Amino acid sequence: MQKLTVTLVGIGNAGCAFAGDLKLKGHTVKLLKTTTLAHMDTFEKLLETQGISVIKKDHEYFVKPDLITTDYERALKDTDIIIITTRTVAHEELAPKICPYIKDGQVILFEPGNGGSLIFANHTRNREPVYAEATNIPLDSRIIAPGKVAIRYEKARNPIGFFPAKEKDYGLEILRNLYGNFTPLKHVVEAALHNPNLIIHPIGAIMSVVRIETEPNKFWMYKEAFTPSVWNIVEKLDSEKMRILEKMDLEPLSYLEIARYRNVEDLTINPKQIFDSWRFSASPEGPYDTSTRYITEDVPICLGLMHSLGKKVGVKTEICDALITLASALNRTDYWSQARTLKTLGVEDLTLPELNSYLLTGKKRTFK
């Protein structure tokens, strides 16, 4: 394993878990705080102690990142890999701040991406970095106190797509210095469609709004929300996603199938049993109000992109669209106007063959 310099953008659950875990593995780690909107208590604790408490496999470690800063230049200079762990709603704002420091051959990993690599690529057209997008983070982790993160387990596989996809082998060679179980998908759009938040979060939160608002501090979505009738909605939304995958010549794996692939070595286990076991034993509590990212991020970003892809390939997304409309009504916010779409990614005018070619090569070509 080659020791690399890694910059973590964002110090939430994922950023702190990555920073602690990668430092324990011997890599040089830099942490960049980008806003004052969240996790300020953890940031202040990190500055105070110059380290992170990491609980992993029943042991607690205190690790010191090599840099903790709000300075983009210091954080992004002389780094091999940039891992972006902020919420995906921040990609548009972050791209012009980060992209001036991106270099040819550098790997930028989004955890997750939801198409964010295409936003960044619009700012690096004169350079040739390699972007990667994960379906979700490889470490199941939570900040349990300011400056302290618990890594509960590492997932069996880390499916990722690359942009341009032709650089898959190069990207894997670099990223496997961090985690040896990265596994390739066809491209970044496939990774976006396999983000579990797309299927589970909006349905679970929207269908549980009465519980959230009645007893917010006692609610546990994964344990309570997915009754047989609600699971019918999950399967309908999932079927819309799988039809989009088929139209794009991608393997139409269900939410449960790709979740099994990520989480366990044994692929013969019933995937619904795996989901039920996890949700009753290891899932997080909450959400506690309707301002949760399960709605404010996953509806406009995840569902918005799914709707746009469905429109491109001729798949009706009735459940997806209904969830966006319901969420907009619940929060009195027009999530349709905030949606991530093929237009906001800069590829709306491409035909499907042109889009597939762009995802592969990184070059926009017009077919006659």
N, C-alpha and C positions, 0 to 999 in steps of 0.2 A: 504494500500500500504506500503510495506517494503522499507525503505530508504537504498539504496545500494551505493557502491563505484564503479564508472564506469570510465574506461580509454578509451578515444577517441584517436585512432591512425589516425593521419592526421588532418589538420586544414583548409581544403578547405570548400566549401559550406556546405557539410554534417556534417563535424566535428564541425564547429562553430555553426551550427544550433542545433545539438544534445547537445553540451556543454551548450549553453544558455538555451535551453528548459528544459533539465534535471536538471540544477541548479535551475531554477525557480520552479521546482517541489520538490526541497528539497534534491536531491541526492548529494553525494560527487562526484565531477567531476575532472578528471585529463586529461590534454591535452598533447599528445606526438607529436612533430614535427619530422619527419623522414628523410626529405631531404631538400636541398636548391634549388630544381628545380622549385618550384612554391609557391605562396602565402607567399613569404618572407616579403612583405609589411604588410600583416596582422599579421604575427608572430611578427615582430618588434613592431607593434602597441600594440599587446597583452602584450608583455614584458614591454613596456613603461607604459601602463595604468593598467596592471594586471587585465584586464577585457575585456568583450565583450559587445558591444552595440547590443541589440536584439530588433527588431521591430516585434511585434506580435499583431494581432487584433487591429491595429491602436494605439497601445501603444508602447512606447520605454522604455526599461529597460537597466540598466547597471548591469551586473552580473559578479561576480568574481569567476572563476574556482579555485579550491583548489590547483592546481599545473599546471604550464605551463613549459614544459621542453623538452630537446632533449635527456635526460638520460633515457634509456630503463628501467633500474632497478628501478629507482625512480617512473617511471610512471606505471610500471606493478606489482610492489610489493603490496601485500595486497589489491587487487582489486577483486570485485565480478564478474564483467562483462567487457569484452574487446570488444569494437566496432571498427571494422576496416573499415575506410571510405576512405582509399587511393584508387587510381586507381588500378584496378585489375591486371594491368601489373606489379605491384610491389610485388605481392604475393610471387613469388619465392625468391626474395631478402629479403623480410621481415620475411619469415617463420623461418630461422635459428636464427634470431635476437630476435624474440618474443617467440618462442616455449620453450626455456629454462625456461621461467617464468610461463608457463601454468601449472595449477594444476588440480588434479582430481576433477571432479564435477563443474569446472569453466565453464561458458558459454562464448563462443566467437562468436560474431555476425558479419557477413560480410554484408556490405551495399554498393553495392550488392556483390555477391560471385563469380558467374560464375565458380563454381567448386573449388574455392580457399580453401575450407575446406579440400578437399582431399589432397591438397599440404601440408597443415599444419599437417594433420593427419599422413603423412609420417614421420614427425619429432617428433611425440608424441605417438609412438606406445607402450611405456611402461607406459603410463598414460591414464586416462579416462575422458577427458574433454567432453563437449557437444558443438558441432559446430552448428551454424544456418546461413542460407543464405537467405537474403531477395531478392525479385524480383527487388525492387528498394527502395529508401529511403522513409520513411513515411511522411516526411516534405518537402513540395515544398518550396525551399529556395534558396537564392542567396546572396553572399557577395556583397554589394552595395558600400562599401568603405572599406579601410583598417580597420579591427577591428569592422566592423558593418555588421550584417547579418539580412536580412529580411525574416521572415517566413510567406509566403503568405497564406498557408492553410495546414491543416493536413488531410491526406487521410483517407477515411472511414474505410479501412481495410489494414492490413499489412501482405500479404501472405508470409510465410517463410517455408523453408524446413530445416530439422534437419539431422545431421550426428553424430552418427548413428540414424536412424529414430526411433528406438525403444525407444529413450530417449525423444521423442516428448513431452510427458506430463510433464516431469521434466523441460525441456527447456522452455515450455510455462509458467509454474508456476513462473519461475524466471523472464522471460522477460516481463510478464504482470505487473510486478512492475514498469516498465518504460512506457509501452503503453498497454492499456487494449484491443486494437483491433488487436493484432497479431492473425493471423489465419493460421492453419497448412496446408501445402501441403504434398504430400506423402514422398518426400525426396529432397535432395539438387539439383539433376539433374533436377527435375521438376521446381524448382525455377529458375535455370539457363535458361531453355527454355522459361520461362515467363518473363525474363528481357526485358522490352520494347525496350531497346537500340539495342537488337539483330535485330529487325525488322525495326525500324524507322530510326535510325541514319545513318547506312551505305548507305541506299537507298537515303535518303534525301540529304546527303552530296555529294555523287558521282554524282547523277543526276543533281545537282545544281552547278557543278564545274565552269561552265562558269559565272554564276552570282557571285559566290564567288570571282572569280579572276578579274571580271570586275568592280564591285562596292562592294568591301568587307565590307565597313563600313555601307552599307545600306541594307545588306542582312538579311532576317528573314526567316529561313528555314521552320519553321512550317507553317507560313502563305503563303509562296510562292511555296514550292516544290511539294506539294501533289495534283497535277492536276489529272484528271481522268486517264490519261495514266500512270502516275507514280504510282497511287494507284493500277493499275493492277499488277505492279511489287510487290508492298507490299503484295497483296493477294496471288501471286504465292509463294513468299518466306514464307509467313505465312502458306500456305498449306503444304509446305515441313516440316516445324516445326511440324504441327499437325499430319502428318503421322508418324513422329518420336515418338511423344507422344503416339499415338495409339500402335505402335510396342512395346513400353515399358509399356503397360497396364496402361497408364495415360490418364486422361480426355483430349480430344483434343480441348481445349479452344483456340479460336482465339485471336489475339492481341487485338482486340476491346473488346472482352468479358472479358478478364482478366483485361484490363484497366478499364472497367466499375466496375468490382468487387472491384478493389482497390480504386477507386476515389469517388464513390457515394453510398449512402445508398439504393436508389431506383433502383432495378435491372430490372425494367420494362422499363426504358428509353432506347430509341434507342442508342446503343453504338457509332454509327458513329456521331450522333448529339452531344454526350458528347465530343468526340474527336474534332470535328469542333469548338464547343463552347470554349474549352480550348485553342486550337491553335490560335484562333483569339483574345482571351482576356487575357490569362495568360502565354503563352509560352515564352521562352527566345529568345532573338535576336541571330543572328549569325547562324552558325560559320563564321569566318572571313578569314580563309585560310585552305588549305588542310592538315595542320599539326594538325588540330582539333582532339580531342580524339574520335570524332564520326567516324573517320577513323583509327587513329593510335592505338586506344585501342579496339574499338568495332569490327573492322574487324578481327584482329588476335585472339582476346580473344573470343568474342561472336560467330562470324561466324566460326572461326576455330574449336571451340568445337562442334558446330552444325554439321559441315561437318564430324567430327570424329564420333559423335554419329550416324549420318545417315549411315556411312560406317559399323558400328558395327551391326545395326539392319536391314540393307538391303534396305535403302531408298535413292533414288537418290536425290542429292541436287544440281541440275543444276543452279538454280538462286543464291544460296548461293556461289557456287564455282565461278560463273561468277563475282560476286561482289568482292570476294577476289582477283581474277586475275586483274580486272579493277583497284581496289585500289592500287595494287602492281605497276601497270604501271603508274598510276597517280603520285605516290610519289617516283617512282624509288626505291622501297623498297620491298623485298621479304617477304610479310606477311605470305606466306605459311610456311616459315622456322621459323617464330615467333609464329605460331599458338599454342593456347592451345588445347591439344588433350587428348584422353584417355591415350596415352603414357606419356605425361608430367604430368598427374595426377597419374600415377603409376598403372593404372588398365587396360592397353591395352590387357593383356594376359587373362583376365577373359572372360568367355562366358557370354551371356546376363543373364542367371539364376544366375551365380556366381556374376555378377555385382549387380544385384538386391538384392541378399543376403548380399553382402558387404555393400551396401547403408543402409540396414535395421539394420544389427548387428554390423558393424564396424570390422568384422572378415572375413578374406579371407579364403574361403573354396572351395575345389575342388569337383565337383560333378562327380560321375562315371556314 
